Amino acid sequence: MKKIVIATFLSLGTFAMAQQTPAMPESKAQMEQKRADMQKIRAQKQQQHLAEMQKNLNLNAEQMEKIRAMQERSFAEHQNQMQKSREVQKDRMQAMKLKQQQKEAEMKAILTPEQFAKWQESRQKMMAERKAKMQTADGMKMKRNGMHRKMDLQKKP
């Protein structure tokens, strides 16, 4: 019985942790502005790339137009695939949340109110510890890979 309770406890902790989303400090207007800026940058890079190709490969106008059309089609397909992936991920998260709620309801039916409160408290503590461990682990990976230097350079004006 203890093994079942421990296994349930661990699985619920994992599901609960997956449900946490980071706070979004930016407003929708800021997000839209960033998106517009990124689109402008992408268009500029595409133009530069096409100009380099035209110069290096000595392309004529017809070839340039075909390449431009091919790139636009490829980008649209990529965007479509990304949207499908987001939808699949959203569906998965909803399914995991539903399973977590079902398991929590089962635990609530099995445990007394005091036991359930204690169980929730210990589960939240475990999730906080995992979160802290993950942040520390991510920080260590970044330092090993030299990413902290890149991030520091990006932060400086």
Secondary structure, DSSP 8 states (H G I E B T S, - for coil): -HHHHHHHHHHHHHHHHHH------S-HHHHHHHHHHHHHHHHHHHHHHHHHHHHHHT--HHHHHHHHHHHHHHHHHHHHHHHHHHHHHHHHHHHHHHHHHHHHHHHHHHS-HHHHHHHHHHHHHHHHHHHHHHHHHHHHHHHHHTHHHHHHHHH--
